[in-house]
Amino acid sequence: MQDDKENQELNTLLGIIMERTYNKLIRDNIPDIIISKQEKPVTRTLSDEEYIKALEDKLYEEYEEVISAGGNDRCEELADMIEVIRSLAKLENKTLEDIIRLAEEKRAERGGFDNKIYLEKVIER
């Protein structure tokens, strides 16, 4: 991290403008965090269609991060995934609590995954 700060300082002295391209949906406070680091975010507001696609992309991104993480890092990534789920639910005029209620109903009807049951096949009679 120190090297990054030193590189930024050197680039500033030399007048070099560095860019990092992301092209992804970010949390609402991220532009302010970027500004607080003396950097300039370039953002735009998505259309409804773009927003849905960006949330779907973000859900997949968070899924990959959950899979690759472990321990507390995995819990952090799961929290990020829940935030995306909250936003997707809002698009359906639902709350996260509504989604959790649906999950509990499904759990009551079909069970959870606590027993580690792995279905290999079904044989017809």
MMTF fields as JSON, N, C-alpha, C and O atoms, coordinates in Angstrom:
{
  "mmtfVersion": "1.0.0",
  "mmtfProducer": "UNKNOWN",
  "numBonds": 499,
  "numAtoms": 500,
  "numGroups": 125,
  "numChains": 1,
  "numModels": 1,
  "chainsPerModel": [1],
  "groupsPerChain": [125],
  "chainIdList": ["A"],
  "bondAtomList": [4, 2, 8, 6, 12, 10, 16, 14, 20, 18, 24, 22, 28, 26, 32, 30, 36, 34, 40, 38, 44, 42, 48, 46, 52, 50, 56, 54, 60, 58, 64, 62, 68, 66, 72, 70, 76, 74, 80, 78, 84, 82, 88, 86, 92, 90, 96, 94, 100, 98, 104, 102, 108, 106, 112, 110, 116, 114, 120, 118, 124, 122, 128, 126, 132, 130, 136, 134, 140, 138, 144, 142, 148, 146, 152, 150, 156, 154, 160, 158, 164, 162, 168, 166, 172, 170, 176, 174, 180, 178, 184, 182, 188, 186, 192, 190, 196, 194, 200, 198, 204, 202, 208, 206, 212, 210, 216, 214, 220, 218, 224, 222, 228, 226, 232, 230, 236, 234, 240, 238, 244, 242, 248, 246, 252, 250, 256, 254, 260, 258, 264, 262, 268, 266, 272, 270, 276, 274, 280, 278, 284, 282, 288, 286, 292, 290, 296, 294, 300, 298, 304, 302, 308, 306, 312, 310, 316, 314, 320, 318, 324, 322, 328, 326, 332, 330, 336, 334, 340, 338, 344, 342, 348, 346, 352, 350, 356, 354, 360, 358, 364, 362, 368, 366, 372, 370, 376, 374, 380, 378, 384, 382, 388, 386, 392, 390, 396, 394, 400, 398, 404, 402, 408, 406, 412, 410, 416, 414, 420, 418, 424, 422, 428, 426, 432, 430, 436, 434, 440, 438, 444, 442, 448, 446, 452, 450, 456, 454, 460, 458, 464, 462, 468, 466, 472, 470, 476, 474, 480, 478, 484, 482, 488, 486, 492, 490, 496, 494],
  "bondOrderList": [1, 1, 1, 1, 1, 1, 1, 1, 1, 1, 1, 1, 1, 1, 1, 1, 1, 1, 1, 1, 1, 1, 1, 1, 1, 1, 1, 1, 1, 1, 1, 1, 1, 1, 1, 1, 1, 1, 1, 1, 1, 1, 1, 1, 1, 1, 1, 1, 1, 1, 1, 1, 1, 1, 1, 1, 1, 1, 1, 1, 1, 1, 1, 1, 1, 1, 1, 1, 1, 1, 1, 1, 1, 1, 1, 1, 1, 1, 1, 1, 1, 1, 1, 1, 1, 1, 1, 1, 1, 1, 1, 1, 1, 1, 1, 1, 1, 1, 1, 1, 1, 1, 1, 1, 1, 1, 1, 1, 1, 1, 1, 1, 1, 1, 1, 1, 1, 1, 1, 1, 1, 1, 1, 1],
  "groupList": [{"groupName": "MET", "atomNameList": ["N", "CA", "C", "O"], "elementList": ["N", "C", "C", "O"], "formalChargeList": [0, 0, 0, 0], "bondAtomList": [1, 0, 2, 1, 3, 2], "bondOrderList": [1, 1, 2], "singleLetterCode": "M", "chemCompType": "L-PEPTIDE LINKING"}, {"groupName": "GLN", "atomNameList": ["N", "CA", "C", "O"], "elementList": ["N", "C", "C", "O"], "formalChargeList": [0, 0, 0, 0], "bondAtomList": [1, 0, 2, 1, 3, 2], "bondOrderList": [1, 1, 2], "singleLetterCode": "Q", "chemCompType": "L-PEPTIDE LINKING"}, {"groupName": "ASP", "atomNameList": ["N", "CA", "C", "O"], "elementList": ["N", "C", "C", "O"], "formalChargeList": [0, 0, 0, 0], "bondAtomList": [1, 0, 2, 1, 3, 2], "bondOrderList": [1, 1, 2], "singleLetterCode": "D", "chemCompType": "L-PEPTIDE LINKING"}, {"groupName": "LYS", "atomNameList": ["N", "CA", "C", "O"], "elementList": ["N", "C", "C", "O"], "formalChargeList": [0, 0, 0, 0], "bondAtomList": [1, 0, 2, 1, 3, 2], "bondOrderList": [1, 1, 2], "singleLetterCode": "K", "chemCompType": "L-PEPTIDE LINKING"}, {"groupName": "GLU", "atomNameList": ["N", "CA", "C", "O"], "elementList": ["N", "C", "C", "O"], "formalChargeList": [0, 0, 0, 0], "bondAtomList": [1, 0, 2, 1, 3, 2], "bondOrderList": [1, 1, 2], "singleLetterCode": "E", "chemCompType": "L-PEPTIDE LINKING"}, {"groupName": "ASN", "atomNameList": ["N", "CA", "C", "O"], "elementList": ["N", "C", "C", "O"], "formalChargeList": [0, 0, 0, 0], "bondAtomList": [1, 0, 2, 1, 3, 2], "bondOrderList": [1, 1, 2], "singleLetterCode": "N", "chemCompType": "L-PEPTIDE LINKING"}, {"groupName": "LEU", "atomNameList": ["N", "CA", "C", "O"], "elementList": ["N", "C", "C", "O"], "formalChargeList": [0, 0, 0, 0], "bondAtomList": [1, 0, 2, 1, 3, 2], "bondOrderList": [1, 1, 2], "singleLetterCode": "L", "chemCompType": "L-PEPTIDE LINKING"}, {"groupName": "THR", "atomNameList": ["N", "CA", "C", "O"], "elementList": ["N", "C", "C", "O"], "formalChargeList": [0, 0, 0, 0], "bondAtomList": [1, 0, 2, 1, 3, 2], "bondOrderList": [1, 1, 2], "singleLetterCode": "T", "chemCompType": "L-PEPTIDE LINKING"}, {"groupName": "GLY", "atomNameList": ["N", "CA", "C", "O"], "elementList": ["N", "C", "C", "O"], "formalChargeList": [0, 0, 0, 0], "bondAtomList": [1, 0, 2, 1, 3, 2], "bondOrderList": [1, 1, 2], "singleLetterCode": "G", "chemCompType": "PEPTIDE LINKING"}, {"groupName": "ILE", "atomNameList": ["N", "CA", "C", "O"], "elementList": ["N", "C", "C", "O"], "formalChargeList": [0, 0, 0, 0], "bondAtomList": [1, 0, 2, 1, 3, 2], "bondOrderList": [1, 1, 2], "singleLetterCode": "I", "chemCompType": "L-PEPTIDE LINKING"}, {"groupName": "ARG", "atomNameList": ["N", "CA", "C", "O"], "elementList": ["N", "C", "C", "O"], "formalChargeList": [0, 0, 0, 0], "bondAtomList": [1, 0, 2, 1, 3, 2], "bondOrderList": [1, 1, 2], "singleLetterCode": "R", "chemCompType": "L-PEPTIDE LINKING"}, {"groupName": "TYR", "atomNameList": ["N", "CA", "C", "O"], "elementList": ["N", "C", "C", "O"], "formalChargeList": [0, 0, 0, 0], "bondAtomList": [1, 0, 2, 1, 3, 2], "bondOrderList": [1, 1, 2], "singleLetterCode": "Y", "chemCompType": "L-PEPTIDE LINKING"}, {"groupName": "PRO", "atomNameList": ["N", "CA", "C", "O"], "elementList": ["N", "C", "C", "O"], "formalChargeList": [0, 0, 0, 0], "bondAtomList": [1, 0, 2, 1, 3, 2], "bondOrderList": [1, 1, 2], "singleLetterCode": "P", "chemCompType": "L-PEPTIDE LINKING"}, {"groupName": "SER", "atomNameList": ["N", "CA", "C", "O"], "elementList": ["N", "C", "C", "O"], "formalChargeList": [0, 0, 0, 0], "bondAtomList": [1, 0, 2, 1, 3, 2], "bondOrderList": [1, 1, 2], "singleLetterCode": "S", "chemCompType": "L-PEPTIDE LINKING"}, {"groupName": "VAL", "atomNameList": ["N", "CA", "C", "O"], "elementList": ["N", "C", "C", "O"], "formalChargeList": [0, 0, 0, 0], "bondAtomList": [1, 0, 2, 1, 3, 2], "bondOrderList": [1, 1, 2], "singleLetterCode": "V", "chemCompType": "L-PEPTIDE LINKING"}, {"groupName": "ALA", "atomNameList": ["N", "CA", "C", "O"], "elementList": ["N", "C", "C", "O"], "formalChargeList": [0, 0, 0, 0], "bondAtomList": [1, 0, 2, 1, 3, 2], "bondOrderList": [1, 1, 2], "singleLetterCode": "A", "chemCompType": "L-PEPTIDE LINKING"}, {"groupName": "CYS", "atomNameList": ["N", "CA", "C", "O"], "elementList": ["N", "C", "C", "O"], "formalChargeList": [0, 0, 0, 0], "bondAtomList": [1, 0, 2, 1, 3, 2], "bondOrderList": [1, 1, 2], "singleLetterCode": "C", "chemCompType": "L-PEPTIDE LINKING"}, {"groupName": "PHE", "atomNameList": ["N", "CA", "C", "O"], "elementList": ["N", "C", "C", "O"], "formalChargeList": [0, 0, 0, 0], "bondAtomList": [1, 0, 2, 1, 3, 2], "bondOrderList": [1, 1, 2], "singleLetterCode": "F", "chemCompType": "L-PEPTIDE LINKING"}],
  "groupTypeList": [0, 1, 2, 2, 3, 4, 5, 1, 4, 6, 5, 7, 6, 6, 8, 9, 9, 0, 4, 10, 7, 11, 5, 3, 6, 9, 10, 2, 5, 9, 12, 2, 9, 9, 9, 13, 3, 1, 4, 3, 12, 14, 7, 10, 7, 6, 13, 2, 4, 4, 11, 9, 3, 15, 6, 4, 2, 3, 6, 11, 4, 4, 11, 4, 4, 14, 9, 13, 15, 8, 8, 5, 2, 10, 16, 4, 4, 6, 15, 2, 0, 9, 4, 14, 9, 10, 13, 6, 15, 3, 6, 4, 5, 3, 7, 6, 4, 2, 9, 9, 10, 6, 15, 4, 4, 3, 10, 15, 4, 10, 8, 8, 17, 2, 5, 3, 9, 11, 6, 4, 3, 14, 9, 4, 10],
  "groupIdList": [1, 2, 3, 4, 5, 6, 7, 8, 9, 10, 11, 12, 13, 14, 15, 16, 17, 18, 19, 20, 21, 22, 23, 24, 25, 26, 27, 28, 29, 30, 31, 32, 33, 34, 35, 36, 37, 38, 39, 40, 41, 42, 43, 44, 45, 46, 47, 48, 49, 50, 51, 52, 53, 54, 55, 56, 57, 58, 59, 60, 61, 62, 63, 64, 65, 66, 67, 68, 69, 70, 71, 72, 73, 74, 75, 76, 77, 78, 79, 80, 81, 82, 83, 84, 85, 86, 87, 88, 89, 90, 91, 92, 93, 94, 95, 96, 97, 98, 99, 100, 101, 102, 103, 104, 105, 106, 107, 108, 109, 110, 111, 112, 113, 114, 115, 116, 117, 118, 119, 120, 121, 122, 123, 124, 125],
  "secStructList": [7, 2, 2, 2, 2, 2, 2, 2, 2, 2, 2, 2, 2, 2, 6, 7, 7, 7, 7, 7, 7, 7, 7, 1, 7, 7, 7, 6, 6, 2, 2, 2, 2, 2, 2, 2, 6, 6, 7, 7, 7, 7, 7, 7, 7, 7, 7, 2, 2, 2, 2, 2, 2, 2, 2, 2, 2, 2, 2, 2, 2, 2, 2, 2, 2, 2, 2, 2, 7, 7, 2, 2, 2, 2, 2, 2, 2, 2, 2, 2, 2, 2, 2, 2, 2, 2, 2, 2, 2, 2, 2, 6, 6, 7, 7, 2, 2, 2, 2, 2, 2, 2, 2, 2, 2, 2, 2, 2, 2, 2, 7, 7, 1, 6, 6, 7, 7, 7, 7, 7, 7, 7, 7, 7, 7],
  "xCoordList": [0.837, 0.0, 0.874, 0.541, 1.992, 2.903, 3.431, 3.561, 3.739, 4.229, 3.204, 3.575, 1.925, 0.873, 0.866, 0.76, 0.976, 0.974, 2.204, 2.102, 3.352, 4.573, 4.46, 4.885, 3.889, 3.688, 2.749, 2.984, 1.67, 0.735, 1.432, 1.247, 2.236, 2.949, 3.929, 4.026, 4.646, 5.59, 4.86, 5.301, 3.748, 2.965, 2.449, 2.424, 2.035, 1.569, 2.698, 2.489, 3.884, 5.031, 5.392, 5.791, 5.249, 5.604, 4.474, 4.66, 3.297, 2.156, 1.493, 0.792, 1.714, 1.128, -0.269, -0.467, -1.219, -2.587, -2.802, -2.652, -3.151, -3.398, -4.899, -5.631, -5.338, -6.747, -6.848, -6.0, -7.89, -8.261, -9.696, -10.571, -9.948, -11.278, -11.981, -11.41, -13.22, -13.998, -15.241, -15.495, -15.999, -17.232, -18.109, -18.435, -18.483, -19.349, -20.174, -19.839, -21.248, -22.106, -21.345, -20.677, -21.46, -20.789, -21.793, -22.879, -21.41, -22.254, -22.352, -21.467, -23.428, -23.755, -22.687, -22.522, -21.969, -20.995, -19.59, -18.709, -19.376, -18.036, -17.518, -16.341, -18.333, -17.787, -17.231, -16.185, -17.921, -17.423, -16.123, -15.235, -16.013, -14.776, -13.628, -12.518, -13.885, -12.858, -12.423, -11.231, -13.393, -13.092, -12.261, -11.357, -12.572, -11.822, -10.36, -9.517, -10.06, -8.682, -8.024, -7.0, -8.647, -8.122, -8.109, -7.257, -9.047, -9.189, -10.537, -11.402, -10.71, -11.949, -12.676, -12.185, -13.851, -14.637, -15.382, -15.878, -15.459, -16.265, -17.415, -17.212, -18.624, -19.787, -20.925, -20.875, -21.938, -23.182, -24.3, -24.057, -25.513, -26.681, -27.217, -27.424, -27.437, -27.902, -29.394, -30.159, -29.796, -31.217, -31.74, -30.952, -33.045, -33.628, -33.135, -32.801, -33.09, -32.637, -31.166, -30.783, -30.353, -28.928, -28.731, -27.858, -29.557, -29.462, -29.744, -29.024, -30.779, -31.101, -29.921, -29.498, -29.4, -28.264, -27.044, -26.337, -26.79, -25.636, -25.785, -24.803, -27.005, -27.23, -27.013, -26.437, -27.472, -27.251, -25.755, -25.272, -25.026, -23.57, -22.911, -21.996, -23.378, -22.817, -23.084, -22.22, -24.278, -24.602, -23.627, -23.143, -23.346, -22.399, -20.986, -20.267, -20.597, -19.28, -19.162, -18.149, -20.202, -20.18, -20.187, -19.535, -20.923, -20.93, -19.51, -19.066, -18.796, -17.423, -16.528, -15.656, -16.736, -15.931, -16.264, -15.371, -17.538, -17.936, -17.245, -16.711, -17.257, -16.669, -15.169, -14.639, -14.488, -13.026, -12.557, -11.374, -13.467, -13.083, -13.301, -13.943, -12.754, -12.95, -12.999, -12.568, -13.519, -13.544, -14.301, -15.374, -13.734, -14.368, -14.518, -15.481, -13.561, -13.663, -14.907, -15.59, -15.201, -16.402, -17.643, -18.584, -17.655, -18.805, -18.968, -20.092, -17.866, -17.914, -18.523, -19.354, -18.111, -18.63, -20.102, -20.871, -20.503, -21.916, -22.741, -23.856, -22.193, -22.882, -23.049, -24.097, -22.02, -22.122, -23.205, -23.97, -23.264, -24.268, -25.675, -26.59, -25.841, -27.146, -27.551, -28.729, -26.6, -26.923, -27.423, -28.333, -26.828, -27.299, -28.698, -29.57, -28.903, -30.226, -31.262, -32.382, -30.9, -31.809, -32.222, -33.394, -31.268, -31.558, -32.412, -33.318, -32.132, -32.952, -34.376, -35.333, -34.521, -35.86, -36.628, -37.827, -35.939, -36.59, -37.177, -38.23, -36.505, -37.022, -38.334, -39.131, -38.549, -39.794, -40.79, -41.768, -40.52, -41.351, -41.417, -42.455, -40.302, -40.172, -39.008, -38.139, -39.008, -37.899, -37.051, -37.449, -35.89, -35.062, -35.818, -35.711, -36.573, -37.37, -38.4, -38.651, -39.001, -39.926, -39.219, -39.771, -38.017, -37.249, -36.882, -36.971, -36.474, -36.136, -37.373, -37.278, -38.531, -39.777, -40.065, -40.44, -39.887, -40.065, -39.085, -39.447, -37.864, -36.853, -37.258, -37.093, -37.786, -38.235, -39.411, -39.495, -40.32, -41.451, -40.961, -41.441, -40.003, -39.444, -38.721, -38.799, -38.021, -37.294, -38.277, -38.025, -39.402, -40.407, -41.009, -41.303, -41.188, -41.802, -40.81, -41.119, -39.615, -38.651, -37.42, -36.618, -37.271, -36.088, -34.967, -35.079, -33.885, -32.696, -31.627, -31.941, -30.386, -29.263, -28.429, -27.275, -29.003, -28.279, -27.787, -26.742, -28.531, -28.191, -27.203, -26.874, -26.739, -25.688, -26.072, -25.213, -27.338, -27.824, -27.469, -27.779, -26.825, -26.386, -27.121, -26.892, -27.99, -28.778, -27.949, -27.569, -27.672, -26.889, -27.771, -27.431, -28.904, -29.824, -31.152, -31.282, -32.138, -33.459, -33.75, -33.593, -34.172, -34.479, -35.992, -36.678, -36.505, -37.951, -38.377, -37.62, -39.605, -40.138, -41.082, -41.623],
  "yCoordList": [-1.197, 0.0, 1.25, 2.248, 1.191, 2.33, 2.647, 3.814, 1.597, 1.805, 2.557, 3.426, 2.234, 2.931, 4.413, 5.257, 4.733, 6.135, 6.852, 7.983, 6.207, 6.809, 7.012, 8.042, 6.037, 6.177, 7.332, 8.089, 7.466, 8.575, 9.913, 10.84, 10.007, 11.252, 11.571, 12.72, 10.572, 10.762, 11.181, 12.093, 10.518, 10.874, 12.297, 13.016, 12.715, 14.087, 15.077, 16.085, 14.798, 15.669, 15.754, 16.81, 14.647, 14.615, 15.101, 15.262, 15.336, 15.793, 14.679, 14.94, 13.453, 12.313, 12.056, 12.014, 11.886, 11.584, 10.082, 9.54, 9.429, 7.989, 7.745, 8.483, 6.711, 6.318, 4.841, 4.037, 4.505, 3.116, 2.994, 3.73, 2.098, 1.931, 0.776, -0.3, 1.014, -0.007, -0.436, -1.633, 0.495, 0.197, -0.811, -1.874, -0.462, -1.337, -0.522, 0.617, -1.124, -0.519, -0.446, -1.398, 0.703, 0.879, 1.33, 1.814, 1.161, 1.612, 3.144, 3.828, 3.658, 5.082, 6.011, 7.128, 5.583, 6.469, 6.4, 7.161, 5.514, 5.344, 6.621, 6.939, 7.376, 8.616, 9.574, 10.189, 9.703, 10.581, 10.05, 10.827, 8.747, 8.145, 8.42, 8.729, 8.31, 8.588, 10.054, 10.358, 10.95, 12.381, 12.673, 13.507, 11.983, 12.203, 11.792, 12.206, 10.979, 10.56, 11.442, 11.088, 12.613, 13.592, 13.034, 13.406, 12.146, 11.626, 12.064, 12.517, 11.926, 12.368, 11.167, 10.545, 10.85, 9.766, 10.272, 11.399, 9.46, 9.766, 8.766, 7.564, 9.28, 8.417, 8.874, 9.948, 8.041, 8.411, 7.632, 6.622, 8.108, 7.427, 6.486, 6.88, 5.239, 4.226, 4.354, 4.817, 3.943, 3.804, 2.605, 1.834, 2.449, 1.323, -0.009, -0.919, -0.122, -1.36, -1.627, -2.756, -0.588, -0.73, -1.108, -1.908, -0.519, -0.781, -2.248, -2.865, -2.803, -4.218, -5.091, -5.979, -4.839, -5.621, -5.454, -6.424, -4.225, -3.964, -4.689, -5.201, -4.735, -5.476, -6.972, -7.649, -7.482, -8.902, -9.195, -10.21, -8.304, -8.454, -8.389, -9.159, -7.469, -7.3, -8.539, -8.968, -9.115, -10.33, -11.45, -12.18, -11.576, -12.596, -12.294, -13.201, -11.025, -10.624, -10.996, -11.549, -10.688, -10.997, -12.508, -12.998, -13.242, -14.712, -15.246, -16.085, -14.762, -15.223, -14.89, -15.68, -13.722, -13.333, -14.189, -14.525, -14.544, -15.429, -16.781, -17.334, -17.307, -18.623, -18.619, -19.597, -17.547, -17.514, -17.085, -17.209, -16.583, -16.086, -17.162, -18.183, -16.907, -17.797, -17.001, -15.848, -17.601, -16.969, -15.66, -15.545, -14.662, -13.347, -12.675, -11.945, -12.921, -12.349, -12.879, -12.137, -14.159, -14.729, -14.045, -13.763, -13.778, -13.099, -11.693, -11.25, -10.992, -9.656, -9.737, -8.907, -10.733, -10.896, -11.294, -10.855, -12.114, -12.456, -11.212, -11.06, -10.319, -9.056, -8.219, -7.607, -8.188, -7.469, -8.094, -7.387, -9.407, -10.098, -9.755, -9.57, -9.671, -9.309, -7.905, -7.655, -6.995, -5.637, -5.63, -4.875, -6.47, -6.576, -7.195, -6.745, -8.21, -8.845, -7.828, -7.8, -7.002, -5.952, -5.028, -4.672, -4.643, -3.743, -4.429, -3.812, -5.695, -6.437, -6.602, -6.493, -6.862, -6.997, -5.69, -5.69, -4.583, -3.269, -3.042, -2.419, -3.542, -3.423, -4.179, -3.862, -5.174, -5.954, -5.453, -6.129, -4.244, -3.653, -4.531, -4.631, -5.157, -6.003, -5.494, -4.773, -5.884, -5.551, -6.797, -7.905, -6.603, -7.746, -8.648, -9.873, -8.039, -8.811, -9.681, -10.814, -9.153, -9.954, -11.172, -12.272, -10.975, -12.068, -13.093, -14.298, -12.616, -13.535, -14.326, -15.519, -13.666, -14.358, -15.461, -16.572, -15.151, -16.174, -17.331, -18.495, -17.008, -18.048, -18.939, -20.158, -18.324, -19.101, -19.997, -21.132, -19.492, -20.318, -21.51, -22.628, -21.271, -22.367, -23.36, -24.571, -22.842, -23.707, -24.577, -25.764, -23.993, -24.754, -25.856, -26.948, -25.569, -26.532, -27.585, -28.777, -27.137, -28.031, -28.342, -29.203, -27.645, -27.828, -26.889, -26.131, -26.966, -26.168, -27.064, -28.026, -26.749, -27.552, -28.055, -28.443, -28.051, -28.399, -29.847, -30.14, -30.747, -32.171, -32.621, -33.804, -31.686, -31.944, -33.046, -33.817, -33.126, -34.168, -33.802, -32.705, -34.717, -34.521, -35.545, -36.745, -35.093, -35.982, -36.402, -35.572, -37.69, -38.2, -38.544, -38.233, -39.184, -39.522, -39.968, -40.184, -40.101, -40.619, -41.76, -41.625, -42.88, -44.059, -44.181, -44.262, -44.194, -44.328, -45.763, -46.708, -45.907, -47.245, -47.696, -48.799],
  "zCoordList": [0.0, 0.0, 0.0, -0.64, 0.719, 0.767, -0.626, -0.995, -1.404, -2.767, -3.614, -4.404, -3.457, -4.2, -3.859, -4.75, -2.58, -2.156, -2.707, -3.184, -2.645, -3.184, -4.687, -5.21, -5.382, -6.835, -7.153, -8.095, -6.355, -6.564, -6.372, -7.161, -5.313, -5.046, -6.175, -6.606, -6.65, -7.742, -9.012, -9.712, -9.31, -10.498, -10.404, -11.403, -9.203, -9.002, -9.275, -9.95, -8.76, -8.977, -10.463, -10.955, -11.158, -12.573, -13.473, -14.679, -12.882, -13.67, -14.47, -15.448, -14.057, -14.761, -14.198, -12.984, -15.095, -14.69, -14.863, -15.958, -13.773, -13.802, -13.725, -13.066, -14.401, -14.376, -14.041, -14.429, -13.322, -13.099, -13.604, -13.147, -14.516, -15.103, -14.4, -14.222, -14.008, -13.299, -14.076, -14.211, -14.575, -15.314, -14.575, -15.104, -13.352, -12.57, -11.585, -11.259, -11.125, -10.121, -8.799, -8.397, -8.134, -6.843, -5.791, -6.109, -4.547, -3.442, -3.46, -3.974, -2.896, -2.978, -2.39, -2.878, -1.369, -0.715, -1.323, -0.923, -2.264, -2.838, -3.512, -3.339, -4.276, -4.852, -3.789, -4.0, -2.653, -1.588, -0.992, -0.639, -0.88, -0.365, -1.328, -0.896, -2.623, -3.633, -3.554, -3.598, -3.437, -3.335, -2.088, -2.121, -0.988, 0.258, 0.118, 0.913, -0.893, -1.169, -2.223, -2.808, -2.453, -3.427, -4.846, -5.653, -5.152, -6.502, -7.046, -6.296, -8.355, -8.986, -9.595, -10.537, -9.046, -9.657, -10.89, -10.902, -11.899, -13.083, -13.062, -13.236, -12.846, -12.676, -13.581, -14.18, -13.665, -14.334, -13.657, -12.997, -13.826, -13.292, -14.364, -15.511, -13.968, -14.909, -15.191, -14.345, -16.379, -16.683, -15.888, -15.34, -15.825, -15.1, -15.662, -14.904, -16.981, -17.616, -17.313, -17.01, -17.398, -17.088, -15.621, -15.284, -14.757, -13.321, -13.008, -12.222, -13.614, -13.4, -13.833, -13.093, -15.016, -15.526, -14.631, -14.358, -14.171, -13.306, -11.966, -11.427, -11.426, -10.18, -10.396, -9.543, -11.528, -11.833, -11.96, -11.457, -12.634, -12.753, -11.383, -11.09, -10.546, -9.205, -8.357, -7.592, -8.489, -7.747, -8.126, -7.261, -9.414, -9.869, -9.354, -8.935, -9.389, -8.863, -7.387, -6.957, -6.619, -5.191, -4.956, -4.033, -5.789, -5.699, -5.863, -5.079, -6.881, -7.102, -5.922, -5.561, -5.318, -4.163, -2.94, -2.163, -2.761, -1.661, -1.828, -0.866, -3.046, -3.32, -3.04, -2.513, -3.382, -3.233, -1.847, -1.531, -1.019, 0.307, 1.366, 1.119, 2.54, 3.677, 4.961, 4.993, 6.022, 7.337, 7.351, 6.759, 8.035, 8.138, 6.78, 6.548, 5.876, 4.53, 3.831, 3.125, 4.025, 3.414, 3.981, 3.24, 5.275, 5.888, 5.32, 5.081, 5.104, 4.486, 3.091, 2.722, 2.322, 0.963, 0.983, 0.127, 1.943, 2.081, 2.393, 1.892, 3.223, 3.529, 2.266, 2.063, 1.414, 0.14, -0.732, -1.388, -0.736, -1.54, -1.044, -1.846, 0.265, 0.825, 0.391, 0.133, 0.308, -0.133, -1.573, -1.917, -2.409, -3.795, -3.816, -4.56, -3.009, -2.933, -2.454, -2.963, -1.488, -1.002, -2.153, -2.274, -2.988, -4.108, -5.165, -5.725, -5.441, -6.405, -5.88, -6.646, -4.595, -3.994, -4.114, -4.391, -3.905, -3.992, -5.386, -5.525, -6.404, -7.769, -7.943, -8.826, -7.1, -7.133, -6.086, -5.765, -5.555, -4.503, -3.256, -2.6, -2.949, -1.756, -0.924, -1.414, 0.344, 1.232, 1.446, 1.087, 2.03, 2.392, 3.362, 3.298, 4.249, 5.211, 4.489, 4.901, 3.406, 2.605, 2.022, 2.016, 1.541, 0.933, 2.003, 1.77, 3.163, 4.259, 4.683, 4.973, 4.718, 5.054, 4.042, 4.418, 2.735, 1.699, 1.882, 1.707, 2.23, 2.46, 3.635, 3.584, 4.684, 5.851, 5.492, 5.961, 4.661, 4.209, 3.395, 3.576, 2.499, 1.709, 2.61, 2.403, 3.604, 4.547, 5.319, 5.527, 5.747, 6.49, 5.614, 6.1, 4.335, 3.422, 2.928, 2.907, 2.53, 1.868, 2.705, 2.343, 3.819, 4.65, 4.235, 3.272, 4.995, 4.687, 4.074, 3.373, 4.336, 3.858, 5.024, 4.841, 6.219, 7.437, 7.451, 8.031, 6.82, 6.884, 5.807, 5.714, 5.007, 4.009, 3.02, 2.592, 2.659, 1.749, 0.314, -0.151, -0.373, -1.764, -2.623, -2.479, -3.505, -4.361, -5.564, -6.39, -5.654, -6.784, -7.964, -9.106, -7.703, -8.788, -8.21, -7.005, -9.09, -8.732, -9.68, -10.894, -9.13, -9.944, -10.036, -9.017, -11.244, -11.439, -11.145, -11.364, -10.646, -10.353, -11.405, -11.316]
}
